Structures are given as structure tokens and as C-alpha cells.
Amino acid sequence: MASKAMIPFLVAMMLLTGVCNTLLTKYQDLQCVRNCNPEDPGEIKRFSQPVIQTAQMFIGEMGCWLVVAGFAIFRRFSTRDAPLLHGGYQQVDSQDSTEIDGDDDLDRTFSTQEEANPIMKPVVPNADERTPLVGWRVFLLAMPACCDITGTTLMNVGLLFVAASIYQMTRGALILFVGLFSVVFLHRKIFLYQWSALFIVVLGVALVGLAGAIAPNPQAQPDPKSLTETALLLVREASQHVKTAAVSTGALQTILGVLMIAGAQIFTATQFVLEEWILENYALEPLKVVGWEGVFGFSVTLIGMIILHLAVGRTDAGRNGYFDMQEGWREITEYQAIAVTSILIMISIGGFNFFGLSITRSVSATARSIIDTCRTLFIWIVSLGLGWETFKWLQIVGFALLVYGTFLFNDIVRPPLKACVRRQKPEPLLEETPVEHM
């Protein structure tokens, strides 16, 4: 009962850290670092350091090693204090075979009680005969880490141009590329209604991006009184503003941001497929996978930052830009709000990885999909409350399609046609527990 009682707490903490991570990153992007004169808003220079934000993410992932070390110290002292409790109760028998079995049980790293504890699941290795991922094999995790670098940096750049909720909703395109890559590279089978679900997800992402590109006037929008009036309002809204939005700099930036975020999901899906292939063949605790990817990701990012600073950041065209490492460090050290949010982002990423892995290994994929949907919804609500964005009906339609397509793909809702209902056991796209990320 104690283990089950921990699930609501883990769910709440996963939602809190996941929501805080996106909102804190957007808050950091809104901080003014130059020409902070409200009389001339066009000349305001805000914090725009997506590469540094990628490094922050990997530092947060490296923080998972602190959790691994903490668990190791706790288990060492708890085992020393109560050695008879380690490995659970062992039956005493005079037969040699029983004694050997008992010795094997005593040599187990984790007891049955520990494996059942949701908090311990991220540090429990796979209980099979796979080859341990140690030695030079650890460098295999550098491949998904490099994909993570590219995908995260693209998403951080895209977040500069879009609202936090549109950013989170557009990331829903990940399921499309995971599905495609799982079929091509992992030889998974996808049914017809699941292909339809992927099409619905793409349509939802497109509507969310269109909603961000269109800038409606809230005062000119009457409250709809029926579904028909709502549909007519959406068509009228799109026709009135899409022509203006097409030539608007802000709209073009929004479209560019949405495309960058959606395109980043290709690298994220590649990362998931690589992790799946590695964990299918090698055994390693999920939290250590995150920790190693943090080490490799931060190392490659730091080397890339230095090279790009020397090649681009020091030039006249690159000064004060994305690759000006010196300017980014100055902004972090001189502006307290940026420095504090950087620390909080690292903590939230580390916490999201830990709580997310605990939930993913303790509940079903269905529950995980619902939690992700709630995360997106909370980010939207908070962004509206903070005044970072305006309410858009078209965004509701896009979000609804995203949720329906995701739920349909994951078999949370039944297909509309009885002929599409599967009569055999579902085959997951990713057999292994996916590693949590931002």
C-alpha cells in the first residue's frame, strides 16, 4: 500500500517539474538584456542563448548521478544496519541446491521490496541476461546524446518565436516520427487506424501553428453561442487574418519557430529509436542512461560552443548572437533573474527525469499519455494567466485533434469504426522504457 500511495505524489511532481521547465525557459527568453527602454520596444534585446540553454539541460541530466550516488549510499548503510533484510527472507534448507539458490538470491543487487518501490525503479536494472553496458560500450550513448543536442537546440530556438503552449503542443509531432522510424528501423507493425491517428496529429500540429501565426483581435471576437457559430467564427477569423499574417514579420517568425520545433522531433525520434536499440541489447539502469547522456551531451555541447564562438561569435555578424559565448556568460552573471532561472531549469530537468522514469516504469503507457496531455494543458492555462498569450479558438481545435490522435494511437480511445478494432494484443513501438527528457 505504501508503494501505491507514492504514485499520486510522483505524478504531481512530474507535472510540476515538467510544467516549470517549459515556463521557466520561456520566462528566461523574455528577460531583457539590452536596450530595455519601454518607449522603444522594437529595439529591446532579450535573452537569446539557445545553445547555453541546451547546456543547461545536460547539466540537469548530469545531476541524475547525484541521485544514483545517494541511492547507493543509502542502500550501503541500510544493508550494513540490517543485513538480514537485504534480499528478503531466505528459507534455510539442508540440500545443496537450495543453498546455492539462496546464495544467488543473496547476491542480488536489489531485493523484491526495492524493485516494487516506484521511487527505486529508475535505479533498478533490467532483470534479464543482457550484456551490461559498461566499459567502452557506454560510448554508444553518445549517439542519442548528439541527437538530443540537435533536437533540443532547435526547440530552444523555436521557443524564442512562439508561445509556451504552442511550443508544447507542436512537440506532439514526436509520435509521428517515432511511429515512422519504429516501422522502418525497428520493424514494428502499425495498423490502419494508427496511421489515421498520425495524420490527425499532423493536422492538429498544423492548426496549432496556424493559430500562432494568426494574431486575432480579442475585442472583435464575440462569444459563440452554438457549434455552428463557432465554426463560422473560425473560418471568418482565418480568412480575415491569414492574408495579413502572411506578410507579417511576427507571423513569419512564428511559422519558422513551429517548423523548427516540429523538425526537431525528427532528431528526438531518432534519439528514442537509438536508445531503444541500445537498451534492447544492453542492460543499464534508466537513470544512469540519463546521466551518461548528460555527460556526453554536455561535453559535445561545450566543445561546440567554443568552436562556434571562435568561428562565428567573435565576428561582427555573430557578435551578441546565438554563438557569442562571452556575451551569454555576461548575461547570465549580470542579470539575477536569468541566473536564478538557469539553476531552477537544471533542477526541474533533473527532477522531471527522475519522477518521469519512476512513473513510466510504474504505470502503463496509457497513464503516461494522459499525464503528458495534462502537462500541455497546465502550461497553456498558466501562460494565459500570466498574459504571455491570448486565447485562440483555432488553438483549441488543434489541441483537441492532437489529444484525440495521440489517444487513438495509444489505444486509449476506441477507433470510430468497429472494423478497425484490433483483435490481437497490441505491440508497443518501443519495447524498452523510453528515457525521459525535457
Disulfide bonds with the S-S distance in Angstrom:
Cys32-Cys36 1.89
